[in-house]
Amino acid sequence: MARTALFLFPSPIQMPAPLPSSRRGYGLRHKRLRKSWAIKVARGGVRCARCGQLISPHEPWDLGHDDLDRTKYNGPEHRRCNRAVVTHLKEALIPEPTRHSREW
């Protein structure tokens, strides 16, 4: 019976530990820079580095990395603008299928 129970209820799969924030580009330098921008964003008048629109003091925002070099920063970006970039980059990297017309 013990064998049946083990078969029906296998042990959970061990997932790899996530990378530390510093390895993902969010180390001490990023945190300090974001903190300094947070004061300016809270006062208002800061524009999104991606779309150019004002970031509301109560709106979620990210400190945007350069798309090609994650060691560089663009400045504050609306969260929606920053996180939409991944989708746009993937679309740019995946080529459109070649379409051939049929000859009759």
C-alpha positions in Angstrom: 0.0 0.0 0.0 2.9 2.3 0.7 4.0 1.9 -2.9 0.6 2.9 -4.2 0.6 6.0 -2.0 4.0 7.1 -3.3 2.9 6.6 -6.8 -0.3 8.6 -6.4 1.4 11.4 -4.5 4.9 12.0 -5.9 7.2 14.5 -4.2 7.0 18.1 -5.4 9.3 19.2 -8.2 12.2 21.3 -7.0 12.3 24.6 -8.9 15.6 26.4 -9.3 16.2 29.3 -7.0 15.6 32.7 -8.7 18.7 34.8 -9.5 19.5 37.4 -6.9 18.3 40.9 -7.8 21.8 42.1 -8.4 22.3 39.5 -11.1 19.1 40.6 -12.8 20.3 44.2 -13.1 18.8 45.6 -9.8 21.8 45.9 -7.6 22.8 48.7 -5.2 23.4 51.2 -8.0 19.9 50.6 -9.4 18.3 50.9 -5.9 20.1 54.1 -5.1 19.2 55.7 -8.5 15.6 54.6 -8.2 15.4 56.1 -4.7 16.7 59.4 -6.0 14.2 59.4 -8.9 11.3 58.4 -6.5 11.6 61.8 -4.8 11.3 63.6 -8.1 8.4 61.4 -9.3 6.6 62.0 -6.0 6.8 65.7 -6.6 5.4 65.4 -10.1 6.6 66.8 -13.4 8.7 63.8 -14.4 8.2 62.5 -18.0 8.3 58.8 -19.0 11.6 58.1 -20.8 9.6 55.9 -23.3 6.4 57.7 -24.2 7.2 61.3 -23.0 3.9 61.6 -21.0 4.0 62.8 -17.4 4.2 60.1 -14.7 1.5 60.8 -12.0 2.9 60.8 -8.5 0.5 58.0 -7.6 1.1 55.9 -10.7 3.4 52.8 -10.7 6.7 53.3 -12.5 9.9 51.5 -13.1 13.5 52.8 -13.6 14.0 51.8 -17.2 17.1 50.1 -18.5 18.6 50.7 -21.9 17.2 48.1 -24.3 20.6 47.1 -25.6 22.8 47.7 -22.6 21.3 46.9 -19.2 24.1 48.7 -17.4 22.7 52.0 -18.7 19.4 53.6 -17.5 16.9 55.6 -19.5 15.2 57.1 -16.4 11.7 56.7 -15.0 9.1 55.0 -17.2 5.5 54.2 -16.7 5.3 50.6 -15.6 3.1 49.7 -18.6 5.6 51.3 -21.0 8.6 49.6 -19.4 7.0 46.1 -19.3 5.6 46.3 -22.8 9.1 46.5 -24.2 9.7 42.8 -23.8 6.9 42.0 -26.1 8.1 44.5 -28.7 11.6 43.2 -28.6 10.4 39.6 -29.0 8.4 40.7 -32.0 11.4 42.4 -33.5 13.6 39.4 -33.1 11.2 36.9 -34.5 11.2 37.3 -38.3 7.9 37.3 -40.1 7.3 34.1 -42.1 8.1 34.5 -45.8 4.9 34.2 -47.9 5.1 32.9 -51.4 2.4 33.4 -54.0 1.4 30.4 -56.1 2.1 30.5 -59.8 -0.9 29.4 -61.8 
